[in-house]
């Protein structure tokens, strides 16, 4: 079994890949806390292991993508103490053995590189990967595997939280697609504004990117919120919540087996 750990700004995701079944079989996530301890991590995941009958000796390899450097030592210590495994932390030198490349390997987020690695491995051609996370990102890779550019805007939850935090009377609302773009009350108005607004943003960005690239690209969506905007279902060829995890697996195995 392969364990992929994706440490993002909102969540730390633990994904379990069964080599025999060739698929991701379990997912466990906790909120990202910069002051989290190894003990807390062990306690939380130990219960998950018991509930899902996962044994630590079944895990053969561990790969980590992290955009929160402060918690890396905690995760690495957790792997060494609880899993009794050395883990591979993806870094700027990890992409040398891949079919994809970037001119700024130490600047681009490892999560975005994992997305690109998994998408390009699948399609072997130009792709746009739309990642619905804390930030909404558009990562563009050319037909030759070179990253052409990245666009970053505030994510859905970030936009909702910004409204709630910076206004006196607007409440924090559930991320739920309303049936109408015309708000009938305060909650409906915020949902319509954010969710239909982001629908237009994504469609417009995809159109602009494809015009600039000069050819049609395969469009893949990922991230925990990738299924929220149901109005975008025809814009994506593939919606894969496990894309980042799959990229972690591919990059880790390429490096530890070479």
C-alpha positions, 0 to 999 in steps of 0.5 A, spaced: 500 500 500 502 507 498 500 512 503 500 519 499 500 525 504 498 532 501 499 537 506 495 544 504 493 550 507 486 548 509 487 540 510 492 535 511 489 529 506 492 522 507 490 517 501 491 510 501 493 506 494 492 499 494 497 496 489 493 490 487 486 493 486 490 499 482 485 504 486 485 509 492 481 505 497 481 510 503 482 517 505 483 521 511 483 528 512 484 533 518 484 541 519 491 544 517 494 546 524 501 549 524 502 548 531 499 540 530 503 535 534 506 528 533 502 526 538 495 529 536 497 526 529 498 519 531 492 519 536 487 522 530 490 517 525 490 511 529 483 511 530 482 511 523 487 505 522 483 501 527 476 503 524 478 501 517 483 495 519 489 498 516 496 496 519 502 500 519 506 494 516 501 494 509 504 501 508 510 500 503 512 507 501 510 514 503 510 520 499 509 527 501 507 534 498 506 540 502 505 547 501 506 548 509 513 548 510 512 549 518 509 542 519 513 538 515 518 536 521 511 533 524 509 529 518 516 526 517 517 525 525 510 521 525 512 517 519 518 515 522 515 514 529 508 511 528 509 508 521 516 506 522 517 508 515 522 513 511 518 518 507 519 522 501 518 529 501 517 532 494 522 538 492 524 542 487 529 536 484 523 531 484 521 533 477 528 531 474 525 524 472 518 526 470 515 527 463 513 534 465 518 540 467 517 547 469 522 553 469 521 555 476 521 548 480 522 551 487 517 556 486 511 553 484 507 549 489 508 541 489 501 540 489 500 543 482 506 539 480 503 533 482 497 535 479 500 536 472 504 530 473 498 525 474 494 529 468 500 529 463 501 521 465 494 520 463 493 524 457 500 525 454 498 532 451 497 539 453 492 540 459 489 545 464 488 543 471 483 547 475 484 545 482 478 548 487 482 548 493 483 554 498 486 558 492 483 556 485 488 555 481 489 554 473 495 550 471 497 550 464 502 544 461 503 544 453 503 538 449 511 537 450 510 537 458 513 544 459 508 548 464 506 554 460 503 558 466 499 558 472 493 563 474 491 563 482 485 566 485 481 566 491 478 559 492 470 558 494 471 558 501 476 563 501 471 568 498 465 566 502 470 567 508 472 574 506 465 576 505 463 574 512 469 577 515 469 583 512 462 585 513 458 587 519 451 584 517 453 578 511 453 571 514 457 565 513 453 561 508 453 554 506 457 552 499 451 550 496 449 551 488 442 555 488 437 554 483 437 561 481 442 566 479 437 571 482 438 572 490 431 572 494 434 573 500 441 574 504 443 567 504 441 565 497 444 572 494 451 570 497 450 563 494 448 566 487 453 571 487 459 567 489 457 560 485 454 563 479 460 568 479 465 563 480 462 559 474 463 565 469 470 566 472 472 559 470 469 559 464 472 565 462 479 563 464 478 557 460 476 560 454 482 566 455 487 560 456 485 556 450 485 562 446 492 564 448 495 557 448 492 557 440 489 550 441 484 545 445 487 543 451 484 537 455 481 540 462 481 536 468 478 539 475 480 536 482 480 539 489 475 538 495 470 543 492 471 540 484 464 538 484 460 544 488 459 548 481 455 543 477 454 548 472 461 547 470 460 539 469 460 540 461 467 544 462 471 538 464 473 532 461 475 529 467 473 531 475 478 527 479 479 528 486 485 524 487 489 527 482 494 530 487 494 524 491 496 520 484 501 525 482 504 524 489 505 517 488 508 517 481 513 522 483 515 519 489 516 512 486 519 515 480 525 518 485 525 512 490 526 507 484 531 510 480 
